[in-house]
Amino acid sequence: MRRGERSQRESGGAWLMQPVRLGLTSKFNLFILGLMLASVLAVAFSLTFRQLADKYEILLQHGRELAAMLAQNGAYAFHDQDE
């Protein structure tokens, strides 16, 4: 620090940062990074949604099979008690 200058810490001022100037290359790199992040999130969402949909379909199929078995066995027990 030069003589006669006071740091911002000593003067109690806020820590002000100088604005960052981005060149065209940096802007392009940030744009590509954003596109990659967006595509990763889209693929992850798509795979998660598809997996949940498949599991739900399997659950529905098992429910239908269980209902059919209960109806078949329940009818047998009902007819068996009639005789």
VOVEXKE-882568 format. One line per field, with one value per atom (N, C-alpha, C, O, CB): x, y, z; residue in three letters; residue number from 1; atom name. Coordinates in nm, 4 decimals. Glycine has a CB too. Layout:
X: c(X; ...)
Y: c(Y; ...)
Z: c(Z; ...)
resn: c(ALA; ...)
resi: c(NUM; ...)
name: c(CA; ...)
# end
This chain:
X: c(0.0841; 0.0000; 0.0890; 0.1907; -0.0959; 0.0492; 0.1306; 0.1074; 0.0109; 0.0997; 0.1972; 0.1897; 0.0714; 0.0517; 0.3204; -0.0050; -0.1173; -0.2473; -0.3542; -0.0851; -0.2398; -0.3602; -0.4135; -0.3382; -0.3330; -0.5410; -0.6028; -0.6769; -0.7441; -0.6997; -0.6648; -0.7363; -0.8846; -0.9247; -0.6814; -0.9640; -1.1084; -1.1439; -1.2412; -1.1842; -1.0654; -1.0905; -1.0688; -1.1469; -0.9999; -0.9658; -0.9358; -1.0375; -1.0745; -0.7938; -1.0823; -1.1742; -1.3181; -1.4057; -1.1658; -1.3432; -1.4771; -1.5673; -1.6865; -1.5392; -1.5144; -1.5953; -1.6247; -1.5596; -1.5244; -1.7211; -1.7585; -1.6527; -1.5829; -1.8985; -1.6441; -1.5510; -1.6161; -1.7042; -1.5149; -1.5725; -1.6299; -1.5403; -1.4186; -1.6487; -1.6022; -1.5253; -1.5395; -1.6447; -1.5716; -1.4344; -1.4383; -1.5215; -1.5145; -1.2946; -1.5997; -1.6783; -1.5859; -1.4814; -1.7715; -1.6274; -1.5479; -1.5919; -1.7105; -1.5628; -1.4978; -1.5271; -1.4938; -1.3803; -1.4468; -1.5942; -1.5754; -1.5571; -1.6284; -1.6943; -1.4617; -1.4401; -1.5371; -1.6141; -1.2954; -1.5322; -1.6214; -1.5971; -1.6916; -1.6032; -1.4707; -1.4381; -1.4953; -1.5496; -1.2863; -1.4839; -1.5374; -1.6886; -1.7467; -1.4944; -1.7526; -1.8982; -1.9418; -2.0392; -1.9510; -1.8697; -1.9017; -1.8825; -1.9651; -1.8148; -1.7741; -1.7490; -1.8584; -1.9018; -1.6119; -1.9032; -2.0117; -2.1428; -2.2209; -2.0300; -2.1658; -2.2848; -2.2828; -2.3834; -2.2955; -2.1696; -2.1557; -2.1712; -2.2349; -2.0186; -2.1149; -2.1290; -2.2759; -2.3229; -2.0446; -2.3473; -2.4905; -2.5691; -2.6594; -2.5459; -2.5355; -2.6024; -2.5768; -2.6675; -2.5557; -2.4532; -2.4198; -2.4960; -2.5490; -2.2679; -2.5018; -2.5746; -2.7236; -2.7858; -2.5545; -2.7799; -2.9212; -2.9484; -3.0506; -2.9656; -2.8588; -2.8812; -2.8664; -2.9404; -2.7837; -2.7717; -2.7562; -2.8818; -2.9304; -2.6307; -2.9338; -3.0549; -3.1748; -3.2583; -3.0835; -3.1845; -3.2957; -3.2897; -3.3923; -3.2944; -3.1716; -3.1572; -3.1875; -3.2558; -3.0148; -3.1381; -3.1639; -3.3137; -3.3679; -3.0852; -3.3796; -3.5238; -3.5982; -3.6898; -3.5744; -3.5589; -3.6253; -3.6095; -3.7065; -3.5694; -3.4883; -3.4653; -3.5406; -3.5977; -3.3162; -3.5408; -3.6118; -3.7616; -3.8272; -3.5827; -3.8158; -3.9585; -3.9949; -4.0965; -3.9979; -3.9126; -3.9399; -3.9347; -4.0178; -3.8395; -3.8366; -3.8243; -3.9466; -3.9997; -3.6948; -3.9904; -4.1093; -4.2337; -4.3174; -4.1308; -4.2459; -4.3608; -4.3600; -4.4649; -4.3611; -4.2427; -4.2325; -4.2686; -4.3409; -4.0912; -4.2181; -4.2490; -4.3984; -4.4563; -4.1674; -4.4603; -4.6036; -4.6823; -4.7806; -4.6472; -4.6400; -4.7074; -4.6946; -4.7904; -4.6492; -4.5771; -4.5581; -4.6484; -4.7073; -4.4101; -4.6593; -4.7464; -4.8922; -4.9634; -4.7322; -4.9362; -5.0729; -5.0960; -5.2003; -5.1032; -5.0000; -5.0131; -5.0214; -5.1028; -4.8950; -4.9386; -4.9439; -5.0779; -5.1329; -4.8277; -5.1302; -5.2605; -5.3720; -5.4618; -5.2901; -5.3656; -5.4661; -5.4586; -5.5612; -5.4477; -5.3366; -5.3185; -5.3679; -5.4312; -5.1711; -5.3394; -5.3844; -5.5369; -5.5986; -5.3226; -5.5962; -5.7425; -5.8050; -5.9062; -5.7885; -5.7455; -5.7978; -5.7865; -5.8796; -5.7229; -5.6719; -5.6545; -5.7505; -5.8072; -5.5104; -5.7690; -5.8621; -6.0052; -6.0814; -5.8524; -6.0424; -6.1773; -6.1984; -6.3045; -6.2023; -6.0994; -6.1107; -6.1182; -6.2043; -5.9924; -6.0288; -6.0279; -6.1470; -6.1995; -5.8978; -6.1891; -6.3065; -6.4326; -6.5185; -6.3231; -6.4450; -6.5612; -6.5599; -6.6656; -6.5629; -6.4442; -6.4345; -6.4777; -6.5528; -6.2907; -6.4310; -6.4685; -6.6168; -6.6808; -6.3865; -6.6717; -6.8141; -6.8989; -6.9964; -6.8484; -6.8601; -6.9348; -6.9145; -7.0054; -6.8931; -6.8008; -6.7705; -6.8584; -6.8984; -6.6219; -6.8896; -6.9724; -7.1195; -7.1967; -6.9513; -7.1613; -7.3012; -7.3421; -7.4576; -7.3271; -7.2525; -7.2874; -7.3001; -7.3289; -7.1863)
Y: c(-0.1164; 0.0000; 0.1231; 0.1289; -0.0005; 0.2189; 0.3401; 0.4273; 0.4124; 0.4184; 0.5153; 0.6068; 0.7022; 0.7588; 0.6853; 0.7199; 0.8109; 0.7448; 0.8047; 0.9247; 0.6223; 0.5529; 0.4696; 0.4127; 0.4644; 0.4648; 0.3808; 0.2685; 0.2923; 0.4636; 0.1494; 0.0387; 0.0515; 0.1234; -0.0981; -0.0186; -0.0121; -0.0732; -0.0327; -0.0839; -0.1700; -0.2300; -0.1272; -0.1200; -0.3523; -0.0501; 0.0513; 0.1645; 0.2189; 0.1072; 0.1997; 0.3120; 0.2713; 0.3571; 0.3723; 0.1405; 0.0934; 0.0862; 0.0584; 0.1820; 0.1102; 0.1048; -0.0387; -0.1325; 0.1771; -0.0531; -0.1864; -0.2368; -0.1598; -0.1847; -0.3659; -0.4267; -0.4208; -0.5004; -0.5752; -0.3282; -0.3131; -0.3818; -0.3632; -0.1642; -0.4608; -0.5293; -0.4528; -0.3967; -0.6763; -0.4519; -0.3892; -0.4769; -0.5995; -0.3676; -0.4170; -0.4989; -0.5813; -0.5344; -0.4102; -0.7037; -0.7938; -0.7767; -0.7863; -0.9424; -0.7517; -0.7374; -0.8694; -0.9169; -0.6188; -0.9267; -1.0547; -1.0327; -0.9546; -1.1484; -1.1024; -1.0965; -1.1894; -1.2622; -1.1330; -1.1856; -1.2670; -1.4164; -1.4951; -1.2330; -1.4548; -1.5956; -1.6426; -1.7528; -1.6170; -1.5611; -1.5986; -1.6085; -1.6981; -1.4977; -1.5173; -1.5225; -1.6491; -1.7138; -1.3969; -1.6831; -1.8041; -1.9279; -2.0191; -1.8135; -1.9319; -2.0458; -2.0582; -2.1694; -2.0323; -1.9480; -1.9521; -1.9977; -2.0703; -1.8145; -1.9554; -1.9984; -2.1491; -2.2166; -1.9243; -2.2019; -2.3460; -2.4215; -2.5268; -2.3785; -2.3703; -2.4333; -2.4365; -2.5367; -2.3590; -2.3284; -2.3248; -2.4249; -2.4905; -2.1859; -2.4375; -2.5366; -2.6789; -2.7621; -2.5222; -2.7059; -2.8395; -2.8680; -2.9777; -2.8524; -2.7716; -2.7892; -2.8117; -2.8980; -2.6671; -2.7348; -2.7508; -2.8881; -2.9498; -2.6405; -2.9359; -3.0669; -3.1793; -3.2776; -3.0886; -3.1657; -3.2670; -3.2712; -3.3792; -3.2376; -3.1554; -3.1512; -3.2071; -3.2756; -3.0085; -3.1787; -3.2306; -3.3829; -3.4497; -3.1684; -3.4378; -3.5833; -3.6481; -3.7504; -3.6213; -3.5905; -3.6456; -3.6425; -3.7393; -3.5669; -3.5328; -3.5235; -3.6267; -3.6928; -3.3825; -3.6402; -3.7346; -3.8780; -3.9537; -3.7219; -3.9153; -4.0511; -4.0777; -4.1852; -4.0753; -3.9807; -3.9973; -4.0099; -4.0950; -3.8799; -3.9253; -3.9315; -4.0652; -4.1251; -3.8170; -4.1121; -4.2392; -4.3553; -4.4459; -4.2623; -4.3523; -4.4587; -4.4606; -4.5673; -4.4414; -4.3439; -4.3373; -4.3859; -4.4554; -4.1942; -4.3496; -4.3931; -4.5449; -4.6087; -4.3236; -4.6028; -4.7484; -4.8188; -4.9184; -4.7883; -4.7668; -4.8289; -4.8193; -4.9123; -4.7621; -4.7085; -4.6920; -4.7899; -4.8478; -4.5477; -4.8087; -4.9037; -5.0464; -5.1233; -4.8950; -5.0823; -5.2149; -5.2307; -5.3368; -5.2364; -5.1258; -5.1300; -5.1506; -5.2297; -5.0008; -5.0804; -5.0986; -5.2407; -5.3004; -4.9977; -5.2941; -5.4300; -5.5311; -5.6232; -5.4637; -5.5156; -5.6072; -5.5945; -5.6943; -5.5793; -5.4740; -5.4541; -5.5225; -5.5825; -5.3067; -5.5131; -5.5809; -5.7327; -5.7998; -5.5436; -5.7858; -5.9299; -5.9748; -6.0797; -5.9679; -5.8959; -5.9299; -5.9260; -6.0135; -5.8339; -5.8245; -5.8152; -5.9343; -5.9882; -5.6835; -5.9747; -6.0895; -6.2175; -6.2980; -6.1055; -6.2368; -6.3570; -6.3579; -6.4619; -6.3667; -6.2406; -6.2345; -6.2594; -6.3258; -6.0994; -6.2074; -6.2300; -6.3777; -6.4329; -6.1443; -6.4412; -6.5822; -6.6681; -6.7554; -6.6256; -6.6439; -6.7243; -6.6915; -6.7799; -6.7024; -6.5680; -6.5305; -6.5952; -6.6373; -6.3795; -6.6037; -6.6689; -6.8174; -6.8755; -6.6472; -6.8793; -7.0217; -7.0461; -7.1397; -7.0732; -6.9627; -6.9797; -6.9538; -7.0201; -6.8865; -6.8596; -6.8275; -6.9452; -6.9836; -6.6992; -7.0022; -7.1170; -7.2402; -7.3228; -7.1459; -7.2567; -7.3728; -7.3733; -7.4803; -7.3744; -7.2570; -7.2507; -7.2684; -7.3013; -7.1195; -7.2477; -7.2668; -7.4114; -7.4420; -7.2114; -7.4995; -7.6423; -7.7097; -7.8293; -7.7146)
Z: c(0.0000; 0.0000; 0.0000; 0.0691; 0.1207; -0.0771; -0.0848; 0.0365; 0.1115; -0.2125; 0.0512; 0.1636; 0.1476; 0.0400; 0.1772; 0.2506; 0.2463; 0.2011; 0.2134; 0.1562; 0.1489; 0.1075; 0.2231; 0.3021; -0.0154; 0.2299; 0.3314; 0.2591; 0.1587; 0.4240; 0.3092; 0.2467; 0.2776; 0.3691; 0.2955; 0.2007; 0.2232; 0.3576; 0.4213; 0.1107; 0.4001; 0.5301; 0.6407; 0.7356; 0.5515; 0.6286; 0.7304; 0.7258; 0.8298; 0.7110; 0.6081; 0.5969; 0.6272; 0.6380; 0.4583; 0.6409; 0.6719; 0.5499; 0.5637; 0.7747; 0.4324; 0.3102; 0.2705; 0.3165; 0.1955; 0.1870; 0.1398; 0.0427; -0.0232; 0.0723; 0.0370; -0.0582; -0.1957; -0.2281; -0.0180; -0.2728; -0.4063; -0.5066; -0.5073; -0.4431; -0.5906; -0.6933; -0.8234; -0.8538; -0.7100; -0.8972; -1.0279; -1.1211; -1.1120; -1.0842; -1.2099; -1.3021; -1.3916; -1.4368; -1.3879; -1.4153; -1.4989; -1.6428; -1.6741; -1.4534; -1.7284; -1.8705; -1.9385; -1.9340; -1.9343; -2.0007; -2.0675; -2.2166; -2.2797; -2.0409; -2.2695; -2.4127; -2.4852; -2.4225; -2.4465; -2.6148; -2.6963; -2.6731; -2.6691; -2.8443; -2.6580; -2.6344; -2.5016; -2.4932; -2.6369; -2.3983; -2.2669; -2.2703; -2.2089; -2.1604; -2.3413; -2.3528; -2.4271; -2.3888; -2.4253; -2.5322; -2.6078; -2.5214; -2.5246; -2.7340; -2.4441; -2.3562; -2.2505; -2.2202; -2.2889; -2.1947; -2.0972; -2.1615; -2.1000; -2.0328; -2.2839; -2.3567; -2.3800; -2.3582; -2.4905; -2.4238; -2.4473; -2.3156; -2.3122; -2.5128; -2.2090; -2.0784; -2.0361; -1.9823; -1.9734; -2.0600; -2.0288; -2.1108; -2.0589; -2.0521; -2.2390; -2.3241; -2.2755; -2.2735; -2.4689; -2.2366; -2.1859; -2.0571; -2.0396; -2.1619; -1.9681; -1.8431; -1.8698; -1.8079; -1.7519; -1.9611; -1.9947; -2.0559; -2.0258; -2.0912; -2.1405; -2.2020; -2.1000; -2.1050; -2.3181; -2.0075; -1.9026; -1.8155; -1.7821; -1.8156; -1.7791; -1.6972; -1.7723; -1.7132; -1.6524; -1.9017; -1.9814; -1.9916; -1.9786; -2.1217; -2.0144; -2.0241; -1.8894; -1.8844; -2.0712; -1.7811; -1.6478; -1.6162; -1.5627; -1.5406; -1.6488; -1.6263; -1.7100; -1.6610; -1.6589; -1.8357; -1.9249; -1.8748; -1.8719; -2.0667; -1.8357; -1.7871; -1.6570; -1.6389; -1.7667; -1.5676; -1.4411; -1.4644; -1.4044; -1.3473; -1.5515; -1.5827; -1.6457; -1.6105; -1.6763; -1.7382; -1.8058; -1.7071; -1.7127; -1.9198; -1.6164; -1.5180; -1.4252; -1.3947; -1.4363; -1.3811; -1.2960; -1.3701; -1.3124; -1.2459; -1.4965; -1.5755; -1.5930; -1.5842; -1.7127; -1.6176; -1.6317; -1.5016; -1.5025; -1.6752; -1.3893; -1.2599; -1.2293; -1.1732; -1.1470; -1.2654; -1.2427; -1.3282; -1.2819; -1.2730; -1.4525; -1.5411; -1.4873; -1.4932; -1.6835; -1.4349; -1.3745; -1.2529; -1.2325; -1.3346; -1.1723; -1.0550; -1.0959; -1.0340; -0.9731; -1.1989; -1.2476; -1.2990; -1.2724; -1.3582; -1.3715; -1.4245; -1.3110; -1.3166; -1.5171; -1.2084; -1.0942; -1.0224; -0.9758; -0.9962; -1.0132; -0.9509; -1.0281; -0.9691; -0.9386; -1.1617; -1.2443; -1.2275; -1.2171; -1.3922; -1.2251; -1.2072; -1.0703; -1.0581; -1.2247; -0.9680; -0.8331; -0.8241; -0.7635; -0.7301; -0.8846; -0.8838; -0.9563; -0.9116; -0.9489; -1.0671; -1.1420; -1.0599; -1.0570; -1.2755; -0.9929; -0.9103; -0.7921; -0.7584; -0.8599; -0.7284; -0.6161; -0.6612; -0.5910; -0.5466; -0.7766; -0.8282; -0.8598; -0.8304; -0.9538; -0.9188; -0.9540; -0.8286; -0.8181; -1.0414; -0.7339; -0.6115; -0.5220; -0.4542; -0.5349; -0.5209; -0.4420; -0.4957; -0.4181; -0.4401; -0.6269; -0.6877; -0.6554; -0.6307; -0.8407; -0.6549; -0.6229; -0.4788; -0.4515; -0.6454; -0.3871; -0.2468; -0.2271; -0.1455; -0.1574; -0.2997; -0.2877; -0.3365; -0.2720; -0.3679; -0.4520; -0.5058; -0.4214; -0.4130; -0.6492; -0.3590; -0.2767; -0.1524; -0.1067; -0.2374; -0.0968; 0.0236; -0.0071; 0.0829; 0.0947; -0.1314; -0.1683; -0.1645; -0.1351; -0.3047; -0.1927; -0.2050; -0.0738; -0.0684; -0.2860)
resn: c(MET; MET; MET; MET; MET; ARG; ARG; ARG; ARG; ARG; ARG; ARG; ARG; ARG; ARG; GLY; GLY; GLY; GLY; GLY; GLU; GLU; GLU; GLU; GLU; ARG; ARG; ARG; ARG; ARG; SER; SER; SER; SER; SER; GLN; GLN; GLN; GLN; GLN; ARG; ARG; ARG; ARG; ARG; GLU; GLU; GLU; GLU; GLU; SER; SER; SER; SER; SER; GLY; GLY; GLY; GLY; GLY; GLY; GLY; GLY; GLY; GLY; ALA; ALA; ALA; ALA; ALA; TRP; TRP; TRP; TRP; TRP; LEU; LEU; LEU; LEU; LEU; MET; MET; MET; MET; MET; GLN; GLN; GLN; GLN; GLN; PRO; PRO; PRO; PRO; PRO; VAL; VAL; VAL; VAL; VAL; ARG; ARG; ARG; ARG; ARG; LEU; LEU; LEU; LEU; LEU; GLY; GLY; GLY; GLY; GLY; LEU; LEU; LEU; LEU; LEU; THR; THR; THR; THR; THR; SER; SER; SER; SER; SER; LYS; LYS; LYS; LYS; LYS; PHE; PHE; PHE; PHE; PHE; ASN; ASN; ASN; ASN; ASN; LEU; LEU; LEU; LEU; LEU; PHE; PHE; PHE; PHE; PHE; ILE; ILE; ILE; ILE; ILE; LEU; LEU; LEU; LEU; LEU; GLY; GLY; GLY; GLY; GLY; LEU; LEU; LEU; LEU; LEU; MET; MET; MET; MET; MET; LEU; LEU; LEU; LEU; LEU; ALA; ALA; ALA; ALA; ALA; SER; SER; SER; SER; SER; VAL; VAL; VAL; VAL; VAL; LEU; LEU; LEU; LEU; LEU; ALA; ALA; ALA; ALA; ALA; VAL; VAL; VAL; VAL; VAL; ALA; ALA; ALA; ALA; ALA; PHE; PHE; PHE; PHE; PHE; SER; SER; SER; SER; SER; LEU; LEU; LEU; LEU; LEU; THR; THR; THR; THR; THR; PHE; PHE; PHE; PHE; PHE; ARG; ARG; ARG; ARG; ARG; GLN; GLN; GLN; GLN; GLN; LEU; LEU; LEU; LEU; LEU; ALA; ALA; ALA; ALA; ALA; ASP; ASP; ASP; ASP; ASP; LYS; LYS; LYS; LYS; LYS; TYR; TYR; TYR; TYR; TYR; GLU; GLU; GLU; GLU; GLU; ILE; ILE; ILE; ILE; ILE; LEU; LEU; LEU; LEU; LEU; LEU; LEU; LEU; LEU; LEU; GLN; GLN; GLN; GLN; GLN; HIS; HIS; HIS; HIS; HIS; GLY; GLY; GLY; GLY; GLY; ARG; ARG; ARG; ARG; ARG; GLU; GLU; GLU; GLU; GLU; LEU; LEU; LEU; LEU; LEU; ALA; ALA; ALA; ALA; ALA; ALA; ALA; ALA; ALA; ALA; MET; MET; MET; MET; MET; LEU; LEU; LEU; LEU; LEU; ALA; ALA; ALA; ALA; ALA; GLN; GLN; GLN; GLN; GLN; ASN; ASN; ASN; ASN; ASN; GLY; GLY; GLY; GLY; GLY; ALA; ALA; ALA; ALA; ALA; TYR; TYR; TYR; TYR; TYR; ALA; ALA; ALA; ALA; ALA; PHE; PHE; PHE; PHE; PHE; HIS; HIS; HIS; HIS; HIS; ASP; ASP; ASP; ASP; ASP; GLN; GLN; GLN; GLN; GLN; ASP; ASP; ASP; ASP; ASP; GLU; GLU; GLU; GLU; GLU)
resi: c(1; 1; 1; 1; 1; 2; 2; 2; 2; 2; 3; 3; 3; 3; 3; 4; 4; 4; 4; 4; 5; 5; 5; 5; 5; 6; 6; 6; 6; 6; 7; 7; 7; 7; 7; 8; 8; 8; 8; 8; 9; 9; 9; 9; 9; 10; 10; 10; 10; 10; 11; 11; 11; 11; 11; 12; 12; 12; 12; 12; 13; 13; 13; 13; 13; 14; 14; 14; 14; 14; 15; 15; 15; 15; 15; 16; 16; 16; 16; 16; 17; 17; 17; 17; 17; 18; 18; 18; 18; 18; 19; 19; 19; 19; 19; 20; 20; 20; 20; 20; 21; 21; 21; 21; 21; 22; 22; 22; 22; 22; 23; 23; 23; 23; 23; 24; 24; 24; 24; 24; 25; 25; 25; 25; 25; 26; 26; 26; 26; 26; 27; 27; 27; 27; 27; 28; 28; 28; 28; 28; 29; 29; 29; 29; 29; 30; 30; 30; 30; 30; 31; 31; 31; 31; 31; 32; 32; 32; 32; 32; 33; 33; 33; 33; 33; 34; 34; 34; 34; 34; 35; 35; 35; 35; 35; 36; 36; 36; 36; 36; 37; 37; 37; 37; 37; 38; 38; 38; 38; 38; 39; 39; 39; 39; 39; 40; 40; 40; 40; 40; 41; 41; 41; 41; 41; 42; 42; 42; 42; 42; 43; 43; 43; 43; 43; 44; 44; 44; 44; 44; 45; 45; 45; 45; 45; 46; 46; 46; 46; 46; 47; 47; 47; 47; 47; 48; 48; 48; 48; 48; 49; 49; 49; 49; 49; 50; 50; 50; 50; 50; 51; 51; 51; 51; 51; 52; 52; 52; 52; 52; 53; 53; 53; 53; 53; 54; 54; 54; 54; 54; 55; 55; 55; 55; 55; 56; 56; 56; 56; 56; 57; 57; 57; 57; 57; 58; 58; 58; 58; 58; 59; 59; 59; 59; 59; 60; 60; 60; 60; 60; 61; 61; 61; 61; 61; 62; 62; 62; 62; 62; 63; 63; 63; 63; 63; 64; 64; 64; 64; 64; 65; 65; 65; 65; 65; 66; 66; 66; 66; 66; 67; 67; 67; 67; 67; 68; 68; 68; 68; 68; 69; 69; 69; 69; 69; 70; 70; 70; 70; 70; 71; 71; 71; 71; 71; 72; 72; 72; 72; 72; 73; 73; 73; 73; 73; 74; 74; 74; 74; 74; 75; 75; 75; 75; 75; 76; 76; 76; 76; 76; 77; 77; 77; 77; 77; 78; 78; 78; 78; 78; 79; 79; 79; 79; 79; 80; 80; 80; 80; 80; 81; 81; 81; 81; 81; 82; 82; 82; 82; 82; 83; 83; 83; 83; 83)
name: c(N; CA; C; O; CB; N; CA; C; O; CB; N; CA; C; O; CB; N; CA; C; O; CB; N; CA; C; O; CB; N; CA; C; O; CB; N; CA; C; O; CB; N; CA; C; O; CB; N; CA; C; O; CB; N; CA; C; O; CB; N; CA; C; O; CB; N; CA; C; O; CB; N; CA; C; O; CB; N; CA; C; O; CB; N; CA; C; O; CB; N; CA; C; O; CB; N; CA; C; O; CB; N; CA; C; O; CB; N; CA; C; O; CB; N; CA; C; O; CB; N; CA; C; O; CB; N; CA; C; O; CB; N; CA; C; O; CB; N; CA; C; O; CB; N; CA; C; O; CB; N; CA; C; O; CB; N; CA; C; O; CB; N; CA; C; O; CB; N; CA; C; O; CB; N; CA; C; O; CB; N; CA; C; O; CB; N; CA; C; O; CB; N; CA; C; O; CB; N; CA; C; O; CB; N; CA; C; O; CB; N; CA; C; O; CB; N; CA; C; O; CB; N; CA; C; O; CB; N; CA; C; O; CB; N; CA; C; O; CB; N; CA; C; O; CB; N; CA; C; O; CB; N; CA; C; O; CB; N; CA; C; O; CB; N; CA; C; O; CB; N; CA; C; O; CB; N; CA; C; O; CB; N; CA; C; O; CB; N; CA; C; O; CB; N; CA; C; O; CB; N; CA; C; O; CB; N; CA; C; O; CB; N; CA; C; O; CB; N; CA; C; O; CB; N; CA; C; O; CB; N; CA; C; O; CB; N; CA; C; O; CB; N; CA; C; O; CB; N; CA; C; O; CB; N; CA; C; O; CB; N; CA; C; O; CB; N; CA; C; O; CB; N; CA; C; O; CB; N; CA; C; O; CB; N; CA; C; O; CB; N; CA; C; O; CB; N; CA; C; O; CB; N; CA; C; O; CB; N; CA; C; O; CB; N; CA; C; O; CB; N; CA; C; O; CB; N; CA; C; O; CB; N; CA; C; O; CB; N; CA; C; O; CB; N; CA; C; O; CB; N; CA; C; O; CB; N; CA; C; O; CB; N; CA; C; O; CB; N; CA; C; O; CB; N; CA; C; O; CB; N; CA; C; O; CB; N; CA; C; O; CB; N; CA; C; O; CB)
# end
